[in-house]
Amino acid sequence: MNKSWREGGCHCGKVKWRALTPDKAEAERCNCSICSMSGFVHLIIPARDFELLSGAQALTEYRFNKKIAVHKFCSHCGVKSFYIPRSNPDGISLNVNCMNSNSFEALKITDFDGVNWEQNAASLAHKSH
């Protein structure tokens, strides 16, 4: 699998990062309450393939339910461009909407039933390895 470094970040530009992602990537559009409200499309990668370039001081975090997922938002513009997902606490979930999706050779987005998260989360576990 070929991989390339891609950049992303928040709306105001204070938070910037780069990530080593597959050139032919698969992402999930989740229908859970927080993802559907925020328009988050997940591209989960190993944490070792993520580098925060700027904006650490601008990030604020939000945790809910079991308090495992670490949702990180820009405190200036409110955009969540990445976070540490509950399904992959050893990984990072990138918001494809905060990246140049044209930089991928192919990008397949599938629907993920996050409303029934407990029954479906195991299908994501392999993504951060």
DAPE-V338237 format. One record per residue. N is the residue number from 0. RES is the residue in three letters. PHI is phi as a letter, one per 40 degrees, with the letter a starting at -180 (* if undefined). NEAR is the number of other ideal C-beta (glycine too) atoms within 8 Angstrom. D_CENTER is the distance of its C-alpha to the mean C-alpha in Angstrom with 2 decimals. Layout:
# DAPE-V338237
n=<N N>
res=<RES RES>
phi=<PHI PHI>
near=<NEAR NEAR>
d_center=<D_CENTER D_CENTER>
This chain:
# DAPE-V338237
n=<0 1 2 3 4 5 6 7 8 9 10 11 12 13 14 15 16 17 18 19 20 21 22 23 24 25 26 27 28 29 30 31 32 33 34 35 36 37 38 39 40 41 42 43 44 45 46 47 48 49 50 51 52 53 54 55 56 57 58 59 60 61 62 63 64 65 66 67 68 69 70 71 72 73 74 75 76 77 78 79 80 81 82 83 84 85 86 87 88 89 90 91 92 93 94 95 96 97 98 99 100 101 102 103 104 105 106 107 108 109 110 111 112 113 114 115 116 117 118 119 120 121 122 123 124 125 126 127 128>
res=<MET ASN LYS SER TRP ARG GLU GLY GLY CYS HIS CYS GLY LYS VAL LYS TRP ARG ALA LEU THR PRO ASP LYS ALA GLU ALA GLU ARG CYS ASN CYS SER ILE CYS SER MET SER GLY PHE VAL HIS LEU ILE ILE PRO ALA ARG ASP PHE GLU LEU LEU SER GLY ALA GLN ALA LEU THR GLU TYR ARG PHE ASN LYS LYS ILE ALA VAL HIS LYS PHE CYS SER HIS CYS GLY VAL LYS SER PHE TYR ILE PRO ARG SER ASN PRO ASP GLY ILE SER LEU ASN VAL ASN CYS MET ASN SER ASN SER PHE GLU ALA LEU LYS ILE THR ASP PHE ASP GLY VAL ASN TRP GLU GLN ASN ALA ALA SER LEU ALA HIS LYS SER HIS>
phi=<* c b a c b b a i c c c g c c b a b a c b c c b b b b b b c b c d c c c c c g c b c b c b c d c c b b c c a g d c c c b b b b a f c g c c b c b b c c c b g c b c a a c c c c b c c b b b c c d c b b c c c c c c a b b b b c b c c c b d d c b c c c b d c c b b>
near=<5 7 8 8 7 12 11 14 12 14 7 8 7 12 14 12 13 11 14 10 14 8 11 11 11 9 12 12 11 10 10 9 5 9 13 9 6 7 7 11 11 15 13 14 14 10 10 4 10 14 6 9 9 7 13 6 4 11 11 8 8 6 8 7 4 5 6 7 12 8 11 10 11 17 7 8 8 8 12 12 12 12 10 11 13 9 8 13 7 7 13 15 13 16 15 12 7 11 12 7 7 4 7 11 5 7 9 8 9 8 6 12 9 10 6 7 10 5 6 11 10 5 6 13 9 5 10 12 5>
d_center=<19.90 19.64 16.74 16.48 14.97 12.98 12.41 10.32 10.74 12.02 14.96 17.75 16.81 17.19 13.69 13.26 11.51 11.93 10.51 12.68 11.51 13.96 16.18 16.28 12.76 11.99 9.15 9.61 10.67 11.21 14.43 14.24 15.58 12.72 10.34 13.51 14.76 11.91 11.14 7.42 6.98 4.65 5.30 5.85 8.19 10.90 10.87 13.97 12.37 10.56 12.91 12.89 15.73 16.73 16.33 16.12 19.03 17.46 14.61 15.47 13.99 14.44 15.03 16.73 18.50 18.60 16.97 14.88 11.28 10.91 9.44 9.97 11.57 13.87 17.27 18.89 17.13 14.95 11.70 8.36 6.47 4.19 5.53 7.53 7.77 11.41 11.56 10.63 11.86 12.58 9.14 5.84 2.49 2.29 4.17 7.10 9.40 9.12 10.28 13.70 13.37 17.06 16.51 15.68 18.84 17.50 14.39 14.85 13.03 14.39 14.74 13.74 16.17 14.36 17.62 19.13 16.34 18.92 20.41 17.36 14.89 16.87 15.98 12.46 14.01 14.85 11.49 11.33 15.02>
